[in-house]
Amino acid sequence: MASIRDIAKQAGVSPGTVSRVLNEDPTLSVADSTRTRILNTAKELEYHKAERVNRQVQIITYASRRREMADPFHRELRLAIESEIKKLNLTLKKTLRIETGFKKQDLQDVKKAGAVLVIGNFSLDALKEIYRHNPNMVVINNKQVPDYIDAVYSDLEQAMYQLLNQIRDIYHDAHIAYYGGIREERNLDGKEAYENDARYHAYLSWCQQHDEIPNGNLIGWEREDGFEAITEADTIPDVLIAGNDMVAIGLIQGLQQRGVTIPKDAGVIGFNDLDVNQYVTPSLTSVRIDIEQFGKSAVLMAKERIQKTRQSAMHIVIQTKQIERQSFSFKNQ
């Protein structure tokens, strides 16, 4: 392929002038005849300007700053993604938070990015609108994504089934209860829609399959929700499963206030496996969602889209893992 120097030599001008003409530099003062000669020479030599790779990555998250403070999972996930963006020498744009709705300028920023990483539960209409502005898009921690859009998530419904089956295999007569919130889904105008969370849905389905009377408590996602629910409960279940670690920590604190010994009298299991779990007393058994792998997979997929090395969309399911600590044992003592 012809180079800028080849064009400059044949057109009888400097390489710098050729470069500025081909890049349409508005500050360049050059005769129209010279400009035409350069463009015609480039065409004759079949010169193709190298496409500049847009390495900017735009993060869109449904988690407000308050939510990140209340449940560190959302903050840790965003930071894991940001860390991986730096490792792969991509450029991070300012994070867009959706709680107050998108502005027209926000969608323009999305359009200008090399790739877009969408974190959390967005409505199908929202995902389609973002995709319309930028198809180089990866959705993270949301299973409900069209198959033509890249996505990285864990199957929380399957993880809950596995957890419940394992508990039942070990503790045949245990009364198992669930504590958590509902699934909040956001539109681009910031409005929310609600439906049952995958873990709660799996719990109800499992109870029905096993002729168990469900004890599902939709209380919220914060530590205080778990604390209040268990301190006000009439009876204490044998095993308490929380939809996230912050609710589980609240359950532990509430049980301790009631004089319940953990795990002897009641076991507690969380979801996410936050760093704080090992410092709770007793330390919290949890189902790990691999935040670091979320970040690695999502940013690599975004880079592939930027570099056009992959055309077909992928959905990557990251395996969950049970991390046993002091609040619940998977071995019958």
C-alpha positions in Angstrom: 0.0 0.0 0.0 1.2 3.5 -0.8 2.6 5.7 2.0 2.3 9.4 2.6 5.9 9.8 1.5 5.0 8.1 -1.9 2.2 10.5 -2.4 4.4 13.5 -1.4 7.1 12.4 -3.9 4.8 12.0 -6.8 2.8 15.1 -6.1 5.9 17.2 -5.5 5.0 18.4 -2.0 6.1 17.7 1.6 4.8 14.7 3.5 3.5 17.1 6.2 1.3 18.9 3.6 0.0 15.5 2.3 -0.8 14.4 5.9 -2.7 17.7 6.6 -4.7 17.5 3.4 -5.7 13.9 3.8 -6.7 14.6 7.4 -8.7 17.7 6.3 -6.8 20.1 8.5 -8.9 23.3 8.5 -5.9 25.5 9.5 -3.9 24.5 6.4 -3.5 27.2 3.7 -2.8 25.5 0.4 -3.8 26.2 -3.3 -6.9 24.3 -4.5 -4.8 23.0 -7.4 -2.3 21.5 -4.9 -5.0 20.0 -2.8 -6.6 18.4 -5.9 -3.3 17.1 -7.1 -2.6 15.4 -3.7 -6.1 13.9 -3.5 -5.8 12.6 -7.1 -2.4 11.1 -6.5 -3.6 9.4 -3.4 -6.5 7.9 -5.4 -4.1 6.8 -8.2 -1.8 5.1 -5.7 -4.8 3.5 -4.0 -3.9 5.0 -0.7 -6.1 4.0 2.3 -5.9 6.1 5.4 -5.3 3.9 8.5 -8.5 3.8 10.6 -7.8 5.4 14.0 -8.8 3.0 16.8 -11.2 4.6 19.3 -9.9 3.2 22.6 -12.4 5.1 24.8 -14.7 3.0 27.0 -17.9 4.3 28.5 -19.3 2.8 31.7 -23.0 3.1 32.3 -24.3 1.8 35.7 -27.7 1.6 37.3 -26.1 1.9 40.8 -26.2 5.3 42.5 -23.3 6.4 44.8 -25.6 5.7 47.7 -26.3 2.2 46.5 -22.5 1.6 46.1 -22.0 2.7 49.7 -24.9 0.5 51.0 -23.8 -2.6 49.1 -20.1 -2.6 48.3 -20.7 -5.3 45.6 -21.7 -2.6 43.1 -18.6 -0.5 43.9 -16.2 -3.4 43.8 -17.6 -4.5 40.4 -17.2 -1.1 38.9 -13.6 -0.8 40.3 -12.7 -4.3 38.9 -13.9 -3.1 35.5 -12.0 0.2 35.7 -8.8 -1.7 36.8 -9.0 -4.0 33.8 -9.6 -1.1 31.4 -6.3 0.4 32.5 -4.5 -3.0 32.2 -5.6 -3.3 28.6 -4.4 0.2 27.8 -7.9 1.5 27.1 -9.2 4.9 28.0 -11.9 5.3 30.7 -14.5 8.0 30.1 -16.5 9.5 33.0 -19.0 7.0 34.4 -22.7 7.7 33.6 -25.2 6.9 36.4 -28.7 6.4 35.4 -30.7 7.2 38.5 -31.8 10.6 37.3 -32.3 9.6 33.7 -30.2 10.0 30.5 -29.7 13.4 28.9 -29.3 13.9 25.1 -25.6 14.6 25.7 -25.2 11.3 27.5 -26.4 9.4 24.4 -24.0 11.4 22.3 -21.2 10.4 24.6 -22.2 6.8 24.3 -22.2 7.1 20.5 -18.7 8.6 20.5 -17.1 5.8 22.7 -15.2 3.0 21.3 -17.2 0.6 23.4 -19.8 0.7 26.2 -19.9 -1.3 29.3 -23.4 -1.5 30.9 -23.5 -2.6 34.5 -26.6 -3.9 36.2 -30.3 -4.3 35.5 -31.6 -2.2 32.6 -34.8 -2.8 30.8 -34.9 -4.4 27.4 -35.9 -1.1 25.8 -33.0 0.7 27.5 -30.5 -1.9 26.2 -31.9 -1.7 22.7 -31.6 2.1 22.8 -28.0 2.1 24.0 -27.2 -0.6 21.4 -28.7 1.6 18.7 -26.3 4.4 19.6 -23.3 2.1 20.0 -23.3 -1.7 19.1 -19.9 -2.2 20.7 -21.6 -3.0 23.9 -21.2 -5.4 26.8 -23.8 -5.9 29.5 -22.5 -7.0 32.9 -24.3 -8.8 35.8 -27.6 -9.0 33.9 -28.8 -12.3 32.4 -31.8 -10.7 30.6 -30.0 -9.5 27.5 -30.8 -10.2 23.8 -28.5 -12.7 22.1 -27.1 -10.2 19.7 -25.6 -8.1 22.6 -22.5 -9.3 24.5 -23.1 -10.2 28.1 -21.2 -11.5 31.2 -23.1 -12.8 34.2 -23.5 -15.6 36.7 -26.6 -17.9 36.7 -28.0 -16.9 40.1 -31.1 -19.1 39.8 -28.9 -22.2 39.2 -26.6 -21.2 42.0 -29.5 -21.0 44.4 -30.8 -24.4 43.3 -27.4 -26.0 43.9 -27.1 -24.3 47.3 -30.6 -25.5 48.4 -30.0 -29.1 47.2 -26.7 -29.2 49.0 -28.2 -28.0 52.3 -31.0 -30.5 52.0 -28.6 -33.4 51.3 -26.7 -32.6 54.5 -29.5 -31.3 56.8 -32.5 -33.3 55.9 -35.0 -31.6 58.3 -33.7 -28.1 58.3 -36.1 -25.2 57.9 -34.6 -23.0 55.2 -35.7 -19.3 54.8 -34.7 -16.7 52.3 -34.2 -12.9 52.9 -33.6 -10.4 50.1 -35.0 -7.7 47.9 -36.8 -7.5 44.6 -35.1 -7.0 41.2 -35.0 -3.4 40.2 -34.8 -2.7 36.5 -34.1 0.8 35.1 -35.2 2.6 32.0 -33.1 5.4 30.4 -35.4 8.0 32.0 -34.4 6.7 35.4 -37.7 5.1 36.2 -37.7 1.7 37.8 -39.7 -1.5 37.2 -39.8 -4.4 39.6 -39.9 -8.2 39.4 -38.9 -11.2 41.5 -35.1 -11.7 41.8 -33.7 -14.9 40.4 -32.6 -16.2 43.8 -36.1 -15.6 45.3 -37.8 -17.2 42.3 -35.5 -20.2 42.5 -36.2 -20.5 46.3 -40.0 -20.5 45.7 -39.7 -23.0 42.9 -37.4 -25.3 44.9 -39.8 -25.3 47.9 -42.7 -26.2 45.6 -40.8 -29.1 44.1 -39.8 -30.4 47.5 -43.2 -29.9 49.2 -41.7 -27.3 51.5 -43.6 -24.4 53.0 -41.7 -21.4 51.8 -40.4 -18.7 54.1 -39.4 -16.1 51.6 -38.9 -12.6 53.0 -38.8 -9.7 50.5 -37.2 -7.1 52.8 -34.7 -5.1 50.8 -31.0 -5.3 50.0 -29.3 -3.4 52.9 -27.8 -4.5 56.2 -30.6 -2.8 58.2 -33.2 -4.8 56.3 -31.8 -8.1 57.5 -31.3 -6.9 61.1 -34.9 -5.6 61.4 -36.4 -8.7 59.7 -34.8 -11.2 62.1 -35.2 -9.2 65.3 -38.9 -8.9 64.6 -39.4 -12.6 63.5 -41.6 -14.8 65.6 -39.5 -17.9 65.0 -35.9 -18.5 63.9 -35.2 -20.7 60.9 -32.5 -23.4 60.9 -30.8 -21.9 57.8 -31.0 -18.3 56.7 -30.0 -17.6 53.1 -29.6 -13.9 52.1 -29.7 -12.5 48.6 -26.6 -10.6 49.3 -23.9 -10.3 51.9 -25.0 -7.0 53.5 -28.4 -8.6 54.3 -26.6 -11.6 55.7 -24.5 -9.4 57.9 -27.7 -7.8 59.2 -29.1 -11.2 59.9 -26.1 -12.2 61.9 -26.2 -9.1 64.0 -29.9 -9.5 64.6 -29.5 -13.1 65.6 -26.7 -12.2 68.0 -28.9 -9.6 69.6 -31.5 -12.3 70.2 -29.0 -14.5 71.8 -28.9 -17.1 69.0 -25.6 -18.9 68.6 -24.3 -19.1 65.0 -24.0 -21.6 63.4 -25.1 -24.0 66.3 -28.6 -22.7 66.5 -28.9 -21.1 63.1 -26.7 -21.0 60.0 -26.4 -17.9 57.8 -25.3 -17.9 54.1 -24.9 -14.8 51.9 -24.3 -14.1 48.2 -21.5 -12.2 46.5 -18.6 -13.0 48.9 -17.4 -9.5 49.6 -14.0 -8.8 51.2 -15.7 -7.7 54.4 -17.1 -11.3 55.0 -13.9 -12.6 56.5 -14.0 -9.8 59.2 -17.5 -10.4 60.4 -17.9 -12.4 63.6 -18.6 -15.2 62.9 -17.1 -14.9 59.4 -19.7 -15.2 56.7 -20.2 -18.2 54.5 -21.2 -17.0 51.0 -21.7 -17.9 47.4 -18.9 -16.1 45.5 -19.7 -14.1 42.4 -16.3 -13.7 40.7 -16.2 -9.9 40.3 -12.6 -9.9 39.0 -13.5 -12.4 36.3 -16.5 -10.2 35.3 -14.1 -7.4 34.8 -11.6 -9.4 32.8 -14.1 -11.0 30.5 -16.2 -7.9 29.9 -13.3 -5.5 29.1 -11.6 -8.1 26.8 -14.9 -8.5 24.9 -15.1 -4.7 24.6 -11.6 -4.6 23.3 -12.4 -7.3 20.7 -15.3 -5.1 19.5 -13.1 -2.0 19.3 -10.4 -3.9 17.3 -13.1 -5.7 15.2 -11.5 -9.1 15.9 -14.9 -10.7 16.7 -18.2 -10.2 14.9 -20.6 -12.7 16.7 -22.1 -11.8 20.1 -21.2 -13.9 23.1 -22.8 -14.6 26.5 -20.3 -15.7 29.1 -21.6 -17.4 32.2 -19.2 -17.1 35.1 -19.3 -20.0 37.6 -20.2 -19.3 41.2 -18.5 -21.0 44.1 -19.5 -21.6 47.7 -17.0 -20.2 50.2 -17.4 -21.8 53.6 -16.5 -19.8 56.7 -17.8 -19.9 60.2 -21.5 -18.9 59.8 -22.5 -22.1 58.1 -20.8 -25.5 57.5 -21.5 -27.7 54.6 -20.4 -30.7 56.7 -22.9 -32.0 59.2 -21.2 -31.7 62.6 
